[in-house]
Amino acid sequence: MDRTNVRATPKQRGTSAQPRSAISRVITSCKQAARAVQVNVGRRLLLRGLHGVSDVRLSSPDFDQILENIRNAGTSSLPHFRNGYKFEGGLRLQQNPTEFAALCVYLRTHGPYATYLEIGSAGGGTCRFLTEAVGFRQVYIVDDGKHPDACYQADNLRHVPNLQRFVGDSHSPAAADFLRQHVIDPLDVIFVDGDHSYGGAWLDAKLALRFSRPGTVLVFHDTAACRGVELAWLRSVRKKLIRPLAEYVGDEVPLGIGLGEVL
């Protein structure tokens, strides 16, 4: 019998393909684990000795009061953010309260800071709280308006004085043109909380750096919760674009706030 044109049965084809598929999955898993180890080792080396939440709590007599104010300001989701928030609504903050309190203490202690840019604003609660807590006199927002809480921006942002707002993609030429038109002097504080992919966060950081100066405080939000943001934060440090100042990571539902000083 001529077997040259006999086709293998599905069962026969599977016997050789299945082991190869399993090996491929193992190799992929090993590569991912190795990359994660590299990132974690690099993180420890780059961010060694940074101040954290516990340092701020111990050194600041205002910490507990600011923390209570944050919890009383309201969150967008009690089940998700927890951490002692009193209710859903109000400013609809999407922050870990202890991390956010530490950031407020840092900015109040090391200021004054007059100008502030926020890339990605959700419902506008973060911008409103920081402006009231720190005392920014000129505020800029770049946000695409697509977050589910964007409908609350109008109510929160009406409390922010001297606000200039761009609605659109932060990666677009129009966003850069808007900032070139309105930002006269380099900014004091820039909060990056937009696209949470690595590429998106990196582009937002590069946009921020164009309107900064040596000494500008560059803040990355979600350095613990989102790998893409973490990688952009670490890359900024590794390339010596910023000098790391602190990273605040809470115990319950950690999100992570990384602070760097532009070099």
C-alpha positions in Angstrom: 0.0 0.0 0.0 1.3 3.4 -1.0 1.4 5.5 2.2 2.9 8.7 0.7 -0.6 10.4 0.4 -2.1 9.0 3.6 -3.0 11.9 5.9 -2.5 11.7 9.6 -5.6 11.5 11.8 -6.4 14.4 14.1 -5.4 12.2 17.0 -2.0 11.4 15.3 -1.4 15.0 14.6 -2.1 16.0 18.1 0.3 13.6 19.7 3.3 15.5 18.4 1.9 19.0 18.5 0.7 18.9 22.1 4.1 18.4 23.7 5.5 21.3 21.6 2.7 23.5 22.7 3.3 22.7 26.3 7.0 23.3 26.0 6.2 26.7 24.3 4.0 27.7 27.2 6.6 26.7 29.7 9.3 28.7 27.9 7.0 31.8 27.7 6.2 31.5 31.4 9.9 31.3 32.2 10.7 34.4 30.1 7.9 36.3 31.8 9.1 35.3 35.2 12.7 36.3 34.3 11.5 39.7 33.1 9.6 40.2 36.3 12.7 39.3 38.4 14.7 41.8 36.4 12.2 44.6 37.0 12.0 43.8 40.7 15.8 43.7 41.1 16.1 47.0 39.1 13.4 48.6 41.2 15.2 47.8 44.4 18.5 49.2 43.1 17.0 52.3 41.6 14.7 53.2 44.4 16.8 52.1 47.3 16.3 54.2 50.5 13.4 56.2 49.3 11.0 57.6 51.9 7.6 55.9 52.1 4.3 56.4 53.8 5.5 55.3 57.2 8.3 57.9 57.1 5.8 60.7 56.4 3.4 59.5 59.0 6.1 59.5 61.7 7.5 62.9 60.8 4.4 65.0 60.1 1.9 66.1 62.7 -0.6 67.0 59.9 -0.6 63.5 58.4 -3.6 62.1 60.3 -5.8 65.1 59.8 -5.1 65.2 56.0 -5.8 61.4 55.9 -9.1 62.0 57.6 -10.0 64.8 55.2 -9.3 62.5 52.3 -11.5 59.8 53.7 -14.3 62.3 54.3 -14.0 63.7 50.8 -15.6 60.6 49.2 -14.6 58.0 46.7 -15.9 56.6 43.4 -16.1 53.1 44.8 -16.1 51.9 48.4 -15.8 48.2 47.5 -12.7 48.9 45.3 -10.8 51.6 47.2 -11.9 50.8 50.8 -9.2 52.2 53.2 -11.6 54.0 55.5 -13.5 56.1 53.0 -16.7 57.2 54.5 -19.0 57.2 51.5 -19.3 57.1 47.7 -19.7 60.4 46.0 -18.3 63.9 46.9 -15.0 64.3 45.2 -15.1 60.7 44.1 -11.4 60.2 44.7 -9.7 57.2 43.2 -6.7 57.3 45.5 -5.3 55.2 48.3 -5.9 57.6 51.2 -2.5 56.9 53.0 -0.5 57.4 49.7 -2.4 60.5 48.8 -2.0 62.0 52.3 1.7 61.4 52.1 1.8 63.2 48.7 -0.1 66.2 50.2 2.3 66.4 53.1 5.3 66.3 50.8 4.0 69.1 48.6 2.9 71.3 51.5 6.2 70.8 53.2 8.5 71.4 50.3 6.5 74.1 48.5 5.3 76.6 47.8 4.2 75.3 44.4 2.2 77.7 42.3 1.6 75.9 39.0 0.2 72.4 38.4 -0.5 70.2 35.4 -2.6 67.0 35.6 -2.6 64.5 32.8 -5.7 62.3 33.3 -8.3 63.6 35.7 -11.1 61.1 35.9 -13.8 63.0 37.9 -11.5 65.9 38.8 -11.5 65.1 42.5 -7.7 64.7 42.7 -7.1 68.1 41.1 -9.6 69.8 43.4 -8.3 68.2 46.6 -4.6 68.9 45.8 -5.4 72.5 44.7 -7.1 73.2 48.0 -4.5 71.4 50.1 -1.4 72.8 48.4 -2.6 76.1 47.2 -1.9 76.0 43.4 -2.5 79.4 41.8 -2.6 78.2 38.1 -3.8 74.8 37.0 -3.8 73.0 33.7 -5.6 69.7 32.8 -5.1 67.5 29.8 -7.8 64.8 29.8 -9.7 62.9 27.1 -13.0 63.1 28.9 -13.7 59.3 28.3 -13.4 58.1 31.9 -16.7 56.9 33.4 -16.4 59.7 36.0 -15.7 62.5 33.6 -19.3 63.7 34.0 -18.3 64.8 37.5 -15.5 67.0 36.3 -17.6 70.2 35.9 -18.8 70.1 39.5 -15.3 69.4 41.0 -13.3 71.7 38.7 -15.5 74.8 39.3 -13.8 75.0 42.6 -10.3 75.2 41.0 -9.3 78.8 40.3 -7.4 79.8 37.1 -8.0 76.5 35.4 -7.1 75.9 31.7 -8.5 72.6 30.4 -7.8 70.6 27.2 -10.2 67.8 26.3 -8.6 65.3 24.0 -5.8 62.8 23.6 -2.7 63.7 25.6 -0.5 62.1 22.9 -1.9 64.3 20.2 -0.1 67.3 18.7 -3.1 69.4 19.8 -2.4 68.6 23.5 1.2 69.9 23.1 0.0 72.9 21.2 -2.5 73.7 24.0 0.3 73.6 26.6 2.6 75.7 24.5 -0.1 78.3 24.1 -1.1 78.5 27.8 2.0 77.5 29.9 4.2 80.6 30.1 6.8 79.4 32.6 8.0 75.9 33.4 5.6 74.1 35.8 6.1 73.3 39.5 4.2 70.0 39.8 3.0 67.6 37.1 0.8 64.6 38.0 0.8 61.8 35.4 -2.4 59.7 35.6 -3.6 59.2 32.1 -2.9 56.2 29.8 -1.7 53.4 32.1 0.0 51.3 29.4 3.8 51.5 29.4 3.9 53.3 26.0 1.1 55.7 27.0 2.6 56.6 30.4 6.0 57.1 28.9 4.6 59.5 26.2 2.8 61.4 29.0 6.0 61.6 31.0 7.8 63.0 27.9 5.1 65.5 27.3 5.4 66.6 31.0 9.2 67.0 30.7 8.8 69.5 27.8 7.1 71.9 30.2 9.2 71.3 33.3 12.4 72.7 34.7 15.1 71.4 37.0 13.3 71.0 40.3 9.8 70.3 38.9 8.1 67.6 40.8 7.0 64.8 38.5 4.4 62.5 40.0 3.5 59.1 38.6 0.2 57.5 39.9 -0.3 53.7 40.0 3.3 52.7 40.2 2.4 49.7 42.2 -1.0 48.8 40.7 -0.1 49.1 36.9 3.0 47.5 35.5 3.1 49.9 32.5 3.2 53.0 34.8 5.8 51.3 37.0 8.1 50.7 34.0 7.7 54.3 32.8 8.5 55.5 36.3 11.6 53.3 36.6 12.7 54.2 33.1 12.5 57.9 33.9 14.8 57.3 36.9 17.2 55.0 35.0 17.7 57.4 32.2 18.4 60.1 34.8 15.5 62.3 33.6 14.4 62.6 37.3 15.9 62.0 40.7 13.6 59.8 42.7 12.3 61.5 45.9 9.8 59.1 47.3 7.4 56.3 46.6 4.3 56.0 48.6 2.7 52.5 48.7 -0.1 51.8 51.1 -0.9 48.6 52.8 -4.5 48.1 51.8 -5.3 48.2 48.1 -1.9 49.7 47.2 -1.8 51.9 44.1 1.6 53.6 44.4 2.6 57.2 44.0 6.1 57.8 42.7 7.7 61.3 43.0 10.8 62.5 41.1 12.6 65.8 40.8 13.3 66.7 37.2 17.1 67.0 36.5 
